[in-house]
Amino acid sequence: MPYKDPQKAKEYKKQYYSENKDKIILAGRKRYKDKKTEILSKQKDYYLEHRKLTGEGKGHGKGKKFEKGLIPWNKGKKGLQVAWNKGKSAFWAIGNTYNNGRIPWNKGKKSLLNKEDHWNWKGGINPINDTIRKSWNYKLWRKSCLERDNFTCQKTGQRGGELVVHHINNFAEFPELRFAIDNGITLSEKSHKEFHKIYGIKNNTLEQLQEYLNNI
């Protein structure tokens, strides 16, 4: 580099590249091609040495050279050979035993996690509330409330993030108002948990919400 000054060196380098662009590119391609050829040559030499030491890729039997004088296992046999286990059931099939006739320790025993014995068993009936909350009408109601409130928490003014649409009049006690847009209000997840911590999760009303929103 003819210049010690960084700015002049940068300008010189830029000018040199613009004048010799094609030469620089061709030189780079040649270096890449030579390097690639060198790597492939080393890989080939390694592979040939490996084959020479192990005998892989020659003859029969696990890639090794077949020794002279050995008789092939299928010599004198014609056609397709029948598998040794044809017609036999797997050891895990129903009614079979395993490990020299030993019976599994849990055969015939009732599982501890079977239906009513499971800790989360609820009688086999999906609560109707869960079904409603996963329905298309509920999703449409929630989306409409969020858009009306501009995706903003009506308590803190937080816009976006983790938002919840709260039923002003309780979800369970007022089934006719479940999908009424006027019965929903946007709250942040934190504000929603705080509201229910103060007023509980049952019999929530408009008066409770107004009191909560007015408290600073």
C-alpha positions as CSV (number, residue, x, y, z in Angstrom):
1,M,0.0,0.0,0.0
2,P,1.7,3.3,-1.1
3,Y,0.0,5.5,1.4
4,K,0.3,5.5,5.2
5,D,-2.7,7.8,5.6
6,P,-5.8,5.6,6.1
7,Q,-8.1,7.9,4.0
8,K,-5.6,8.0,1.1
9,A,-5.0,4.3,1.3
10,K,-8.8,3.7,1.2
11,E,-9.1,5.9,-1.9
12,Y,-6.2,4.2,-3.6
13,K,-7.6,0.7,-2.8
14,K,-11.0,1.7,-4.2
15,Q,-9.4,3.1,-7.4
16,Y,-7.1,0.1,-7.9
17,Y,-10.1,-2.3,-7.5
18,S,-12.2,-0.4,-10.1
19,E,-9.3,-0.5,-12.6
20,N,-8.3,-4.1,-12.0
21,K,-11.7,-5.6,-11.1
22,D,-11.6,-8.5,-13.7
23,K,-8.1,-9.5,-12.8
24,I,-8.9,-9.6,-9.1
25,I,-12.0,-11.7,-9.7
26,L,-10.1,-14.2,-12.0
27,A,-7.3,-14.5,-9.5
28,G,-9.7,-15.2,-6.7
29,R,-11.5,-17.9,-8.7
30,K,-8.1,-19.5,-9.5
31,R,-7.1,-19.6,-5.8
32,Y,-10.5,-21.2,-5.0
33,K,-10.2,-23.8,-7.8
34,D,-6.6,-24.7,-6.7
35,K,-7.7,-25.0,-3.1
36,K,-10.6,-27.2,-4.0
37,T,-8.4,-29.4,-6.2
38,E,-6.0,-29.8,-3.4
39,I,-8.7,-30.8,-0.9
40,L,-10.2,-33.3,-3.3
41,S,-6.8,-34.8,-3.9
42,K,-6.1,-35.3,-0.2
43,Q,-9.6,-36.9,0.3
44,K,-8.9,-39.3,-2.6
45,D,-5.5,-40.3,-1.2
46,Y,-7.1,-40.8,2.3
47,Y,-9.9,-43.0,0.8
48,L,-7.4,-45.1,-1.2
49,E,-5.2,-45.6,1.9
50,H,-8.3,-46.5,3.9
51,R,-9.4,-49.1,1.4
52,K,-5.9,-50.6,1.2
53,L,-5.8,-51.0,5.0
54,T,-9.3,-52.4,5.6
55,G,-10.0,-54.1,2.3
56,E,-13.3,-52.4,1.9
57,G,-14.9,-52.2,-1.5
58,K,-13.5,-55.5,-2.7
59,G,-15.1,-58.9,-2.9
60,H,-17.8,-60.2,-0.5
61,G,-18.7,-60.2,3.1
62,K,-18.9,-56.8,4.8
63,G,-16.9,-55.1,2.1
64,K,-13.8,-57.2,2.6
65,K,-12.1,-59.4,0.1
66,F,-13.5,-63.0,-0.1
67,E,-10.8,-65.4,1.1
68,K,-9.7,-68.2,-1.3
69,G,-11.0,-71.7,-0.3
70,L,-14.1,-70.6,1.6
71,I,-17.4,-72.0,0.4
72,P,-20.3,-69.5,-0.1
73,W,-23.2,-70.0,2.3
74,N,-25.7,-70.3,-0.6
75,K,-23.7,-72.7,-2.8
76,G,-25.9,-75.3,-4.4
77,K,-29.1,-73.6,-3.3
78,K,-31.6,-72.5,-6.0
79,G,-34.1,-69.7,-6.1
80,L,-35.0,-67.3,-3.3
81,Q,-34.1,-68.5,0.2
82,V,-36.8,-68.5,3.0
83,A,-36.0,-66.3,6.0
84,W,-35.2,-68.2,9.2
85,N,-38.0,-66.4,11.1
86,K,-40.8,-66.7,8.4
87,G,-44.1,-67.5,10.1
88,K,-42.8,-66.8,13.6
89,S,-44.5,-64.1,15.7
90,A,-42.5,-61.3,17.2
91,F,-41.7,-61.7,20.9
92,W,-43.7,-58.6,21.7
93,A,-46.9,-59.9,20.0
94,I,-50.0,-60.4,22.2
95,G,-49.9,-63.7,24.1
96,N,-46.1,-64.2,23.7
97,T,-43.5,-64.1,26.4
98,Y,-40.0,-62.8,26.2
99,N,-36.6,-63.5,27.6
100,N,-36.8,-67.3,27.8
101,G,-40.4,-67.5,28.7
102,R,-40.5,-64.8,31.5
103,I,-43.8,-62.9,31.7
104,P,-43.7,-59.1,31.9
105,W,-44.1,-57.7,35.4
106,N,-47.0,-55.5,34.5
107,K,-49.0,-58.0,32.4
108,G,-52.7,-57.8,33.4
109,K,-52.1,-55.0,35.9
110,K,-54.2,-51.9,35.7
111,S,-52.4,-48.7,34.9
112,L,-52.1,-46.0,37.6
113,L,-52.9,-43.4,34.9
114,N,-56.0,-45.1,33.6
115,K,-59.0,-42.8,33.2
116,E,-60.5,-42.1,36.7
117,D,-57.3,-42.9,38.4
118,H,-55.5,-40.1,36.6
119,W,-55.1,-36.9,38.7
120,N,-56.6,-34.7,36.0
121,W,-59.6,-36.9,35.2
122,K,-62.8,-34.9,34.9
123,G,-65.4,-37.6,34.3
124,G,-64.7,-37.9,30.6
125,I,-66.7,-34.8,29.6
126,N,-65.2,-31.7,28.1
127,P,-66.5,-28.7,30.1
128,I,-68.8,-26.6,27.9
129,N,-66.9,-23.5,28.8
130,D,-63.8,-24.8,27.1
131,T,-65.8,-25.7,24.0
132,I,-67.3,-22.2,23.8
133,R,-63.9,-20.5,24.3
134,K,-62.4,-22.5,21.4
135,S,-65.3,-21.8,19.1
136,W,-65.3,-19.5,16.0
137,N,-67.9,-17.1,17.6
138,Y,-65.7,-16.6,20.6
139,K,-62.6,-15.9,18.5
140,L,-64.6,-13.4,16.4
141,W,-65.9,-11.7,19.5
142,R,-62.4,-11.4,21.0
143,K,-61.0,-10.0,17.8
144,S,-63.8,-7.4,17.5
145,C,-63.2,-6.2,21.1
146,L,-59.4,-5.8,20.5
147,E,-59.9,-3.8,17.3
148,R,-62.5,-1.6,19.0
149,D,-60.1,-0.8,21.8
150,N,-57.2,-0.4,19.4
151,F,-55.3,-3.3,21.0
152,T,-54.8,-1.1,24.1
153,C,-55.3,-2.0,27.8
154,Q,-58.1,0.2,29.2
155,K,-56.5,0.3,32.6
156,T,-52.8,1.0,32.0
157,G,-52.8,2.3,28.4
158,Q,-50.4,-0.5,27.3
159,R,-50.7,-1.1,23.6
160,G,-50.0,-4.6,22.2
161,G,-48.2,-7.3,24.2
162,E,-50.1,-9.9,26.2
163,L,-53.7,-8.7,26.1
164,V,-56.9,-10.3,27.4
165,V,-60.5,-9.6,26.6
166,H,-62.4,-9.5,29.9
167,H,-66.1,-10.3,30.2
168,I,-67.6,-7.3,32.0
169,N,-70.6,-9.3,33.2
170,N,-69.5,-12.7,34.3
171,F,-69.0,-15.4,31.5
172,A,-70.8,-18.1,33.5
173,E,-73.6,-16.1,35.0
174,F,-74.6,-14.2,31.8
175,P,-74.6,-16.7,28.9
176,E,-76.7,-14.4,26.8
177,L,-73.9,-11.8,26.9
178,R,-71.0,-14.0,26.1
179,F,-70.6,-12.8,22.5
180,A,-71.9,-9.2,23.0
181,I,-69.1,-6.8,22.0
182,D,-70.3,-4.3,24.6
183,N,-69.7,-6.9,27.3
184,G,-66.0,-7.1,26.5
185,I,-63.1,-4.9,27.5
186,T,-59.4,-5.1,26.7
187,L,-57.0,-5.5,29.6
188,S,-53.4,-6.4,29.9
189,E,-52.7,-9.9,31.3
190,K,-51.3,-8.3,34.4
191,S,-54.3,-6.1,34.9
192,H,-56.7,-8.9,34.3
193,K,-55.1,-11.1,37.0
194,E,-55.1,-8.1,39.3
195,F,-58.8,-7.6,38.8
196,H,-59.7,-11.2,39.6
197,K,-57.4,-11.2,42.6
198,I,-59.4,-8.3,44.0
199,Y,-62.9,-9.2,43.0
200,G,-62.7,-13.0,42.5
201,I,-63.6,-15.0,39.4
202,K,-67.3,-15.3,40.0
203,N,-70.3,-12.9,39.8
204,N,-68.2,-10.1,38.2
205,T,-70.2,-7.0,37.3
206,L,-69.9,-3.6,35.5
207,E,-69.8,-1.8,38.9
208,Q,-66.7,-3.8,39.9
209,L,-65.0,-3.0,36.6
210,Q,-65.8,0.8,36.9
211,E,-64.4,0.8,40.5
212,Y,-61.3,-1.0,39.4
213,L,-60.7,1.4,36.4
214,N,-61.2,4.5,38.5
215,N,-58.7,3.4,41.2
216,I,-55.2,4.7,40.5
